[in-house]
Amino acid sequence: MKEKWDNRLAFILAAIGSAIGLGNFWRFPYIAYRYGGGAFLIPYLVALFTAGIPLLILEFTLGHKTEHGAPLAFGSYRKNWKWLGWFSIAVAFGIVTYYTVIMSWSFIYFFHSFSLSWGSIPELFFNKMVLEITDSPFNLGGINYIILIFLIVTWIAIYYSIYHGVKTVGKVVYVTVILPWLILLVLIIRGITLPGALEGLSYYLTPNFAALKDPTVWINAYAQIFFTLSVGLGIMIAYSSYLPRKADIVNNAFIIGFANCFTSFLAGIAVFSSLGFLAYQTGKPVSDVVASGPGLVFVAYPTIINMLPFANKIFGALFFVMLLTLGIDSAFSLVEAASKAALEQWKKIPRRALNLLISIIAIIVGLIFSSRGGLYWLDIIDHYISTYGLVVVGFLEAIFIGYLINTKSFQDYMNKQSEIMAGKWWLYSIKIVVPVVLLVAIVYNTINELRTPYEGYPKLALNFGFAFILLLLIISILLSRKQRRL
Ligand code: PHE
């Protein structure tokens, strides 16, 4: 018998569980900060409505209709498009290799919470004590064993979470979804009452219309939406393939899209108020009070935790446990999507052995991010994978559904399933808005990057980042060929 979700709530929670993750608490705040705070929010919201939700609906329909993982879902319409499914899974796999390293940092912070060891300058602590960071990406500085150990622990946790398959996923997420909202509430209350918080908040919330002219901000907004909604990763296709035959699609996509982005928005309030506080303390402007990289939130959250009136240590520990639980259901959604795709191709492999294999390969790739120069690589790969991997997959998905198949019957199926209809606006998004906006963003971004290297990294390092995406693409094409011969 095919595996199915117990009920609608289990599906929604699992999908929200996949969506809400470090993308909301870690990635969103630093990307928003990097691209100018108030300059980012508008493109972000536009991206949610013009691409995030339409593509979420698309992926739910695709999974539900075909009852397959990503490669076969595309392949069941057009055989030679299986590679797109594999590519989305390869991209997701690429993400999870560094995503779990950030979970490893969170583990380390969990232990440090008990003594608040980050002290009064959390940025220094993060760079010097936790990462022991080197001065450039080409100076790897050897493996940081503490990070590696917790990376392995993280993978063990992921492996056991999905030991019994999708049914347990539905249960684990009850805990991993509700707890974060409560904790966030406490952080926000303390955050916004800190001196200087208002300045941070106004940096975050005051729209900067001039910045809307900058396509870099736009491509990053779209990339962040895909990342955060787990769209373009094959995950939502796999999850919706487990939905019962009678299930709603459009409504679910809205619930998940809103719940997810609202969480990011709240995390932004906590983080930016703490940045305002840091600006107040140091006398620097909010815009350059900390480095705007992947380490940002490991400075911002500890700052608020320090300032809690009581129970700082316990609360700190609780917060980092929360980050871990949030990360874990996102990470296992990915393993689930990858293993579903692989099992559909090689029916004979035992699922657990496959999950083990995925975990081991991910740890091996993760070695680079666990090195002392790993932060730089994490930043570079995250950038390439989201702007060229995720955004490209989103673009191609829209082309595929909008032009290469019978879009009308696809949409009819979708609407027959749903309580609310996705009408013309959905069609226009898929046929016109998504392809045009993403194409412009991709082309402009490429030209721009050839001129100004991303974040001033050495060109060679950036070429490695790009080569990584190409490698994922080649692997995907090879995997889809293999499948055809079988
Ligand atoms: N949506 C997830 C998040 O925001 C991203 C993700 C999903 C990452 C699956 C890896 C695997 O955290």
Boltz pocket constraint, residues with backbone or C-beta under 6 A from the ligand:
constraints:
  - pocket:
      binder: B
      contacts: [[A, 18], [A, 19], [A, 20], [A, 21], [A, 22], [A, 23], [A, 24], [A, 92], [A, 95], [A, 96], [A, 99], [A, 226], [A, 227], [A, 228], [A, 229], [A, 230], [A, 233], [A, 235], [A, 326], [A, 330], [A, 331], [A, 333], [A, 334]]
      max_distance: 6.0
